[in-house]
Amino acid sequence: MPVDPTCPVCQTADIICGKWTLLLIRDLAEGHSRFCELERSLSGISPRTLSLRLRALEDEGIVERQTFGEVPPRVEYALTAKGLALLPIVEDMRAYGERWLGGQCGDADTAADAGDDVPVIAALA
């Protein structure tokens, strides 16, 4: 439950601040992913936790699940428009981590794009 249920920051934090949630959104930014791909990319997440997080994001309208009628069954997950709207938050966190925490992401193109904003931000500081 958010501290102030009318505050948009509290409402957003209530949705995205669960453990693994932002990392799931980051990974789904690449496009459609299968459960096993997400499990591999999020080293240390249990299948149960991944399933619960995906279901919660589905319930919030952030992730969509597509089931294919194949044998064996295939399920893919992707961000909805509501989920894609969260990507600037993820990118800002990436830029913050690179600038202030010395972190580096494996995706050089995305990190470079996020770094483009650093001089503007630095000029404002």
SULKAGI-V187996 format. One record per residue. N is the residue number from 1. NEAR is the number of other ideal C-beta (glycine too) atoms within 8 Angstrom. Layout:
# SULKAGI-V187996
n:N near:NEAR
n:N near:NEAR
This chain:
# SULKAGI-V187996
n:1 near:3
n:2 near:9
n:3 near:4
n:4 near:6
n:5 near:7
n:6 near:3
n:7 near:9
n:8 near:5
n:9 near:6
n:10 near:11
n:11 near:10
n:12 near:8
n:13 near:9
n:14 near:8
n:15 near:10
n:16 near:10
n:17 near:7
n:18 near:8
n:19 near:4
n:20 near:11
n:21 near:13
n:22 near:11
n:23 near:8
n:24 near:15
n:25 near:16
n:26 near:8
n:27 near:11
n:28 near:14
n:29 near:10
n:30 near:5
n:31 near:6
n:32 near:7
n:33 near:13
n:34 near:10
n:35 near:12
n:36 near:6
n:37 near:8
n:38 near:15
n:39 near:10
n:40 near:7
n:41 near:8
n:42 near:12
n:43 near:5
n:44 near:3
n:45 near:10
n:46 near:5
n:47 near:8
n:48 near:6
n:49 near:10
n:50 near:15
n:51 near:9
n:52 near:8
n:53 near:13
n:54 near:14
n:55 near:8
n:56 near:10
n:57 near:13
n:58 near:11
n:59 near:6
n:60 near:8
n:61 near:7
n:62 near:12
n:63 near:13
n:64 near:8
n:65 near:9
n:66 near:9
n:67 near:7
n:68 near:8
n:69 near:4
n:70 near:6
n:71 near:3
n:72 near:4
n:73 near:8
n:74 near:8
n:75 near:10
n:76 near:10
n:77 near:14
n:78 near:12
n:79 near:12
n:80 near:10
n:81 near:5
n:82 near:9
n:83 near:15
n:84 near:9
n:85 near:7
n:86 near:12
n:87 near:11
n:88 near:7
n:89 near:9
n:90 near:12
n:91 near:11
n:92 near:9
n:93 near:9
n:94 near:13
n:95 near:13
n:96 near:9
n:97 near:9
n:98 near:15
n:99 near:8
n:100 near:6
n:101 near:7
n:102 near:5
n:103 near:7
n:104 near:6
n:105 near:9
n:106 near:4
n:107 near:6
n:108 near:7
n:109 near:6
n:110 near:10
n:111 near:12
n:112 near:8
n:113 near:8
n:114 near:13
n:115 near:9
n:116 near:7
n:117 near:8
n:118 near:11
n:119 near:7
n:120 near:7
n:121 near:10
n:122 near:7
n:123 near:6
n:124 near:5
n:125 near:4
